[in-house]
Amino acid sequence: MFIIQNRKYILVAVSAFFAFCAISCTNSKQEGDVAVAEQQQTTTDNNAATATVMVPSFSIKDVNDNIINMQSLKGKKIFVNLWASWCPPCKREMPSIEKLYQSVDSNKVKFLLISFDDQFELAKKYVSSKKLKLPIYYPTENPPALFNVQGIPATFIFNEKGELIKQIEGMENYDTNEYKTLFQ
């Protein structure tokens, strides 16, 4: 009987040992996988720094149902803001965008505030109720991959060549000397 009880303890001890090894090996593998993923991300980030992101071919319509393709705006700086009337941070940053819009030369800069409301009428009503002069647009097609962001508001600024020079996800104050200088 003593031998059988010892065998039980031995079996429990051996099982515990293998379970510990399995957990240890899994954690080591996961740590290694994380290190490899971080290294790959760093490599991707470094490569992305050398790659130029261009203004996408994306058609949008204005409040008068005129359709434009964003690529047709090359030659001007382009300020693209993704927003919705139901988004509190979007609404909070609108006054600063309005002030920036009023302070820049419209011959040099094109503002595109693209509404992600389910219905464009909601965006039109919001802008009208706030007496904003900002030009708002609505997608006529699925947004390009560049605009698949985690949340809105999101802003993309392109230079005259159509190159992305700044991307902001989240609320921002655009009524600053930095932005006014950028758009001179």
C-alpha positions in Angstrom: 0.0 0.0 0.0 2.9 2.4 0.7 4.2 1.8 -2.8 0.9 2.6 -4.4 0.6 5.8 -2.4 4.1 6.8 -3.4 3.3 6.1 -7.1 0.4 8.4 -6.8 2.6 11.1 -5.4 5.2 10.4 -8.1 2.5 10.6 -10.8 1.2 13.9 -9.4 4.8 15.3 -9.2 5.6 14.2 -12.7 2.3 15.6 -14.0 3.0 18.9 -12.2 6.5 19.0 -13.7 5.3 18.5 -17.3 2.5 21.1 -16.8 5.1 23.6 -15.5 7.3 22.9 -18.5 4.5 23.3 -20.9 3.5 26.7 -19.4 7.2 27.8 -19.3 7.8 26.8 -22.9 4.6 28.5 -24.1 5.5 31.7 -22.2 9.0 31.6 -23.7 7.6 31.0 -27.2 5.1 33.9 -26.7 7.9 36.2 -25.5 9.9 35.2 -28.5 6.9 35.8 -30.8 6.4 39.2 -29.3 10.0 40.1 -29.8 9.9 39.0 -33.4 6.6 41.0 -33.9 8.2 44.1 -32.4 11.2 43.7 -34.6 9.0 43.3 -37.7 6.9 46.3 -36.7 10.1 48.4 -36.3 11.2 47.3 -39.7 7.8 48.1 -41.2 7.9 51.5 -39.4 11.3 52.2 -40.8 10.2 51.2 -44.3 7.0 53.3 -44.0 9.2 56.3 -43.1 10.8 56.1 -46.5 7.5 55.3 -48.4 5.4 58.3 -49.4 1.7 58.1 -48.8 -0.2 59.9 -51.6 -3.7 61.4 -51.6 -6.1 58.6 -52.4 -8.4 58.4 -55.4 -11.6 58.8 -53.5 -14.8 60.4 -54.8 -16.9 62.6 -52.5 -20.0 64.8 -53.0 -20.7 68.2 -51.7 -23.9 69.7 -50.3 -25.0 70.5 -53.9 -24.4 66.9 -55.1 -21.2 67.9 -57.0 -18.8 65.0 -57.1 -15.1 65.5 -56.9 -12.2 63.0 -56.7 -9.6 63.9 -54.1 -6.7 63.3 -56.5 -8.0 66.1 -58.8 -7.0 68.6 -56.0 -3.2 68.1 -56.4 -1.6 71.5 -56.7 -3.2 72.7 -53.5 -2.6 71.7 -49.9 -5.5 69.5 -48.8 -7.0 69.3 -45.3 -9.2 66.2 -44.9 -11.2 65.8 -41.7 -13.2 62.7 -41.0 -16.1 63.5 -38.7 -19.8 62.9 -37.8 -22.5 65.0 -36.2 -23.0 62.4 -33.4 -19.3 62.6 -32.4 -18.6 64.9 -29.4 -14.9 65.3 -30.0 -15.6 66.1 -33.7 -18.0 68.8 -32.7 -15.6 70.3 -30.1 -12.8 70.7 -32.7 -15.1 72.2 -35.4 -14.7 75.8 -34.2 -10.9 75.6 -34.4 -11.2 74.2 -38.0 -13.6 76.9 -38.9 -11.1 79.6 -37.7 -8.3 78.0 -39.6 -10.5 77.7 -42.7 -11.4 81.4 -42.5 -7.7 82.4 -42.0 -6.1 80.7 -45.1 -6.1 81.4 -48.8 -8.7 79.1 -50.4 -6.7 79.3 -53.7 -3.9 77.5 -51.9 -5.7 75.1 -49.6 -8.7 72.9 -50.0 -10.7 71.8 -46.9 -12.6 68.5 -47.1 -14.7 67.7 -44.1 -16.0 64.3 -44.9 -19.0 63.3 -42.9 -19.3 59.7 -41.7 -23.0 60.2 -40.6 -25.4 57.5 -41.8 -27.3 60.2 -43.6 -25.7 63.3 -45.2 -28.7 65.4 -44.2 -27.7 65.1 -40.5 -24.3 66.6 -41.2 -25.9 69.4 -43.3 -28.3 70.2 -40.5 -25.5 70.3 -37.9 -23.2 72.6 -39.9 -26.2 74.9 -40.7 -27.3 75.0 -37.1 -23.8 76.1 -36.0 -23.5 78.6 -38.8 -20.3 77.0 -40.0 -18.9 77.9 -43.4 -16.8 74.8 -43.7 -17.3 72.8 -46.9 -18.7 69.4 -46.0 -18.7 66.3 -48.1 -20.1 62.8 -48.1 -18.4 59.6 -49.5 -19.8 58.3 -52.8 -17.9 55.0 -52.4 -16.2 53.0 -49.6 -13.3 55.0 -48.0 -9.8 54.0 -49.0 -7.6 52.0 -46.6 -5.9 55.2 -45.5 -9.1 56.4 -44.0 -9.9 53.2 -42.1 -9.0 54.7 -38.7 -9.7 53.5 -35.2 -11.9 56.4 -34.4 -12.9 59.9 -35.4 -12.2 62.7 -35.6 -9.2 62.0 -37.9 -7.3 64.6 -40.0 -5.0 64.1 -42.9 -3.0 66.9 -44.4 -1.5 66.6 -47.9 1.0 69.0 -49.6 0.7 70.4 -53.1 2.2 67.2 -54.6 -0.5 65.1 -52.9 1.9 63.7 -50.3 0.6 63.0 -46.8 2.5 65.3 -44.5 0.5 65.0 -41.3 -2.0 62.6 -39.8 -3.9 63.2 -36.6 -6.2 60.8 -34.9 -8.3 62.3 -32.2 -9.3 65.9 -31.4 -6.9 68.7 -32.2 -6.9 72.5 -31.9 -6.3 73.8 -35.4 -6.5 77.5 -34.5 -2.8 77.8 -33.9 0.1 79.7 -35.6 1.7 76.3 -36.4 -1.3 75.3 -38.6 -1.7 78.9 -40.1 2.0 78.8 -41.1 1.6 75.3 -42.5 -1.1 76.5 -44.9 0.6 79.8 -46.0 
